[in-house]
């Protein structure tokens, strides 16, 4: 049976993942500070909104107004779709996180959201000291989102000089896919690249692929 694919909205990426993310899957977008995780996820939502797909952005760190201002730099006016009722941007303080799951599911159902971003999911580990508990909680949240029929991107950060794929080393095990964003400096030059480290039920690209952050967002470049 052919799986339905959801286009990422990232030029050059979909051909590396058989046409897009599997519908209702959960993918982790991870990388060090400044690698473009929030831009990547916002571009995914913007593409959905242009196709009239209701979307939700759940921020667990940055204030919604700041996110919307940053995204205007790329010409992405999320407020326009908020007014139309097909986009919601939500913010939760860490102290509220014990209750956010049920509220999030209510919002998904209310607007029939097809795309969701949780940024950053790694915040869980800062307030739940037991790693096993973090993994169980993430697993429950992911299952609930999948049951709600929502294709989801979650972000996590990789600490500098860490060999793990996420901040706490558990996030990558409970998701369907993992895309790692890199930002390397050599002298005065800096280069960005991405790796598709995991993508269930997908014959994905195995190389390291360069990308640029342009005025219109992220573009994955052809290999030389």
N, C-alpha and C positions, 0 to 999 in steps of 0.2 A: 504494500500500500504506500502510495506516494505521500510524503509528509508535507503539510502546508507550511510554507516559509514566509516569515515576516521581514520585509526589506529593512535594512538597518538605517538607511539614509546617509551612510558614509560612502562616498564614491570610492570604488576600488575594493571595498571589503566584501561585498556580497558574493562576488565570483570566487572568493576564497572559502566560503562556507555554504556552497551549494545553493546560493540564491537568497540567503538570509537566515535569521534565527528561526528555529522550529517554533511554531505557534504554541503559546502557553509555557514555553521553557523559561528558565531562570539562568542568566549569564552574569558572571562576575567580571567587572572591568577593574583591573588592579594595576597599581604602579606607584612609584614614589611621588612625592610632592611636586606639582608643576608639570606632570606628564600629559595632562589633558583629559582626565577622567570625567570631570563635570561637563566639559564641552562635548565630549563623545556622547554622554547620556542625554544631554539637552538636544543634540542634533537628532538623536533617535526619536525623541518625543516630537520635535518640530516636524520631522518627516511624517509622522503619524497624523499630526494635526492637519497638515496640508491635505491629507487624504480623508479628512473628516472622521478620524478615529479618536474617540475620547481618551484622554491621557491624564495621568496623575504623577506629580513630582513630590516625593516625600523627602524633605530635608531634615536631617538629624543634627546638623551642625551650623549651616549658614542661614541667615535670615532670608525669607522669600524675596523681599524687595531688592536685596543685593544680588541675588541670582538673576532676577529679571533684568536688572540694570546691566549686568555683565553680558547677558545674552543679546541685548540690543546692539552690542558691538558687532555682531554677526548678522544683524538685520532680523533677528528672531523676536517678534513682538508677542510674547506669550499672553500679555494682558488682553490683547484683542480676542483671543480664544477663551480666556476666562469670562469675558463679558458675554460670549456666545453660549457659555454653559457646558463646553466640552473639554475644558482644562481646569484642573485644580492643582494648586501648589500648597502643600501642607508643611507645617513645621512643628516638631515636638522637642521639648527640652528633655534631656536625659532622664530627669526625675519622673517624667510622664510616660516613659517607655513601657512600663508594665501594662498600660492600658491601650497603647496605640494600635495593636494588632486588630482588635475588634472594630475600632473606629475606622481604620484603613479599609477593612473589608466592607464596611457600610458605605464608604465613599465610592469604592469600586463598583458596588452594586447600584448605587444611586445614579451614577452617570454612565453605567455600563462600560467602564474603562477597558480598553484593549491593550494599552501600553502603560507600564509603571516603571518608575525609577526610585530606588531607595539609596540615598547618598548622605553619609557613608554607612554601610552596614557594620563596619568594624567598630562603631561606637559601642556596640553591645559589650565587647570585651573589656571596655574601660570601667564598666559598672557591674559586671558579673565576673567575679574573680575565678570561678571554677571553669576551666576550658571545656570540660565535658558538658556542663550546663549550657554554655554558649552554643555548642554544636547542636544540642537537643532543641534549644529555643529557635535557632535558625532553621532547623529542619522542619519544625512545626509551622513556622511562618511561611516557609517556601511551599509546603504542602497546601496550606490555606489559600495562598495566592494562585497556585495552579488550579485548585478547585474552582476558583473564581474566574477562570478562563482569561488570564491576563499574562501577556508576554512581558517579562521583567528584566531590567538591568539593575544590578547592585554594584556599588563601588566599595573598594577597600584599599587601604594604603599599604605599601611595602616600605618598611623602614630602611634608611640608607645602609648599605653594606650587608643587608639581610639576604639570605638565600631562599627564604620562604616566598610563597606566591601571594601571601596576604599578611596582614598585621599580626594575627594570632595563629595562623597556620591551620585553621579549621574551615574557614569560609569556602575554600576551593573544593572541599570534599562533599559539600551539601548542595552544590549547584550543578547544572547541566553543562555549562561551558565556562571557560576561563580565557580572557584576552588580557595579555600583559602589555602595558604601555611603557616604553623606555625613553629616557632622555639622557644621552651621553654627550659629554664634552671632551673635545680633543684640541688642546691649545685654546684658540679663540673661537673655534667652531663648535656648534652644538647640533646634534642630529637626533631626530625622533624616529622611533620604530615601534612596531608591535609584533607580538607573537601570539598565535592561537594555540594555547597549551592544552586545551581540552574542548571538545564539542561533541556531545553524545549524538549518535545516529547521523554523523556527518563526516564525509570524507573531506576534511579541511586542509588548508595549506599548512605546510610544515616548516617553512622558512621564516626568516626574520624580514619583515616588510617595512620599508621606510614610509613615513607619512609626514605631511606638513599641516600646520594649522594656518589656514588662509583666512581672508576676510569673509568667506562664506562657510567656514568651518573646517573640519578635518577632511583631508583627501589622502587616501592610500595610494602611493605611487607605484609604478611598474618596477619590477626588479631589473637591475642593469644586466 
